[in-house]
């Protein structure tokens, strides 16, 4: 099971915002810190905003922040929102399935069980679990290009 780069960046964006709870962060700042495309982050931010994870404030002095506490953001839920397709194999999608052995195949059930277990593990963790008391992560963020040196560490 593999996550897309889009989901990876979404989780990174949330981790950054979660480690900067007392400030508004900009897409530019986050793009520079991670060395990723600003345009890509804008799409991700838009989707995370629609899903209720990120709040965006426009205008002078605007920026991004988490829309809810990190403890209320489940990793599994973020993955379900950002992953376009969790169909591990063709037969998971009834509209596109052309596999001739679907009716007799046991693989679909095994893979479905594996996917459920994978998501169940991710559902046990929140953003808070990924960022709480992580001094090493905070030091990395503070030392990267785009990091605001006057921002208090969490």
C-alpha positions as CSV (number, residue, x, y, z in Angstrom):
1,X,0.0,0.0,0.0
2,X,1.4,3.2,-1.1
3,X,0.3,6.8,-0.4
4,X,0.6,9.5,-3.1
5,X,2.9,12.4,-2.9
6,X,-0.2,14.6,-2.5
7,X,-1.1,12.8,0.8
8,X,2.5,12.9,2.0
9,X,2.5,16.7,1.4
10,X,-0.8,17.1,3.1
11,X,0.4,15.3,6.2
12,X,3.6,17.4,6.2
13,X,1.6,20.6,5.9
14,X,-0.6,19.6,8.9
15,X,2.5,18.6,10.9
16,X,4.0,22.0,10.2
17,X,0.9,23.9,11.2
18,X,0.5,21.7,14.2
19,X,4.0,22.6,15.4
20,X,3.2,26.3,15.0
21,X,0.0,26.7,16.9
22,X,0.5,30.4,17.9
23,X,1.2,31.8,14.5
24,X,-0.3,32.1,11.0
25,X,1.9,30.3,8.5
26,X,2.0,31.0,4.8
27,X,2.0,28.6,1.9
28,X,5.2,30.2,0.7
29,X,6.9,29.6,4.1
30,X,5.8,25.9,4.1
31,X,6.8,25.4,0.5
32,X,10.3,26.8,1.3
33,X,10.7,24.8,4.4
34,X,9.9,21.5,2.6
35,X,11.3,22.5,-0.8
36,X,8.1,21.7,-2.6
37,X,5.9,23.5,-5.1
38,X,3.9,26.4,-3.8
39,X,1.2,25.7,-6.5
40,X,0.9,22.1,-5.3
41,X,0.6,23.2,-1.7
42,X,-2.2,25.6,-2.7
43,X,-4.3,22.7,-4.1
44,X,-3.6,20.7,-0.9
45,X,-4.5,23.6,1.4
46,X,-7.7,24.2,-0.5
47,X,-8.8,20.6,-0.1
48,X,-7.8,20.5,3.6
49,X,-9.7,23.7,4.1
50,X,-12.8,22.2,2.5
51,X,-12.4,19.1,4.7
52,X,-12.3,21.3,7.9
53,X,-8.6,20.7,8.8
54,X,-7.1,24.0,7.8
55,X,-8.4,27.5,8.2
56,X,-7.2,30.2,5.8
57,X,-7.2,33.9,6.5
58,X,-6.9,36.2,3.5
59,X,-5.4,39.6,3.2
60,X,-2.5,41.4,4.8
61,X,-1.2,39.4,7.8
62,X,-3.2,36.4,6.7
63,X,-2.1,32.8,6.5
64,X,-2.9,29.3,7.5
65,X,-3.6,27.5,10.8
66,X,-5.2,24.4,11.9
67,X,-9.0,24.6,12.1
68,X,-9.2,22.1,14.9
69,X,-6.9,20.8,17.6
70,X,-4.2,18.3,16.5
71,X,-5.8,15.7,18.7
72,X,-9.0,15.9,16.6
73,X,-7.2,15.2,13.3
74,X,-7.0,11.5,12.7
75,X,-4.3,10.3,10.3
76,X,-6.6,7.7,8.7
77,X,-9.3,10.4,8.0
78,X,-6.7,12.7,6.3
79,X,-5.7,9.8,4.1
80,X,-9.3,9.0,3.2
81,X,-9.8,12.7,2.2
82,X,-6.6,13.1,0.2
83,X,-6.2,9.8,-1.5
84,X,-8.1,9.9,-4.7
85,X,-8.3,6.1,-5.0
86,X,-7.9,3.4,-2.4
87,X,-8.8,0.7,-4.9
88,X,-5.9,-1.7,-4.4
89,X,-6.9,-3.7,-7.4
90,X,-9.2,-3.3,-10.3
91,X,-12.0,-5.3,-8.8
92,X,-12.4,-2.8,-5.9
93,X,-14.0,-0.4,-8.4
94,X,-17.3,-1.8,-9.6
95,X,-17.5,0.7,-12.4
96,X,-14.1,-0.1,-13.9
97,X,-13.8,-3.8,-13.1
98,X,-13.3,-6.0,-16.1
99,X,-11.6,-8.9,-14.3
100,X,-13.1,-12.1,-15.5
101,X,-12.4,-14.0,-12.2
102,X,-14.0,-11.5,-9.8
103,X,-17.0,-13.8,-8.9
104,X,-14.7,-16.7,-7.9
105,X,-11.6,-14.8,-6.7
106,X,-10.7,-14.7,-3.0
107,X,-7.9,-12.2,-3.4
108,X,-10.4,-9.3,-3.3
109,X,-11.5,-10.3,0.2
110,X,-7.9,-10.7,1.5
111,X,-6.9,-7.3,0.1
112,X,-10.0,-5.7,1.4
113,X,-9.2,-7.0,4.9
114,X,-5.6,-5.8,4.6
115,X,-6.8,-2.3,3.6
116,X,-9.2,-2.2,6.5
117,X,-6.4,-3.2,8.9
118,X,-4.1,-0.6,7.4
119,X,-6.6,2.2,7.8
120,X,-7.6,0.9,11.3
121,X,-3.9,1.4,12.4
122,X,-3.8,4.9,11.0
123,X,-7.1,5.7,12.7
124,X,-5.5,5.1,16.1
125,X,-3.2,8.0,15.6
126,X,-3.9,11.7,15.6
127,X,-1.8,14.6,14.4
128,X,-1.1,15.3,18.0
129,X,0.6,11.9,18.2
130,X,2.9,12.9,15.3
131,X,4.0,16.2,16.7
132,X,3.7,16.3,20.5
133,X,6.9,16.9,22.5
134,X,9.0,16.4,19.3
135,X,12.0,18.6,20.0
136,X,14.0,17.1,17.2
137,X,11.2,18.0,14.7
138,X,11.0,21.5,16.0
139,X,14.8,22.0,15.6
140,X,14.6,20.8,12.0
141,X,11.8,23.2,11.3
142,X,13.6,26.1,13.0
143,X,16.8,25.5,10.9
144,X,15.2,25.2,7.5
145,X,14.9,28.0,4.8
146,X,11.6,29.8,5.2
147,X,11.5,29.1,8.9
148,X,10.6,32.2,11.0
149,X,13.4,32.6,13.5
150,X,11.2,34.6,15.9
151,X,8.5,32.0,16.1
152,X,8.2,30.4,19.5
153,X,8.8,26.6,19.5
154,X,6.0,24.6,20.8
